[in-house]
Amino acid sequence: MIDWIPVVFVTFKVLIFGACMFFAIKWHYDQGKRGADRRALLRAGGKVAAIFVLLLLGVLFFTFTLATKLGMDLRLP
């Protein structure tokens, strides 16, 4: 006999992701039709990229600090 739980959950997941992708694409298409200011868009993208890089460096620093405290050898061969 087939187990119906995975069938139901996978179907639900596909339907929800499909609806979310549809509305995300529609929202981006509608935003593009409004004619957003290109300078403001580039400035916002730069801020997001800078925040991402800073957070990435913070996680990297935290990881190496924690690994050193735990006694792991992180030297290259």
Order of alpha helices (4+ residues) and beta strands (2+ residues): alpha-alpha
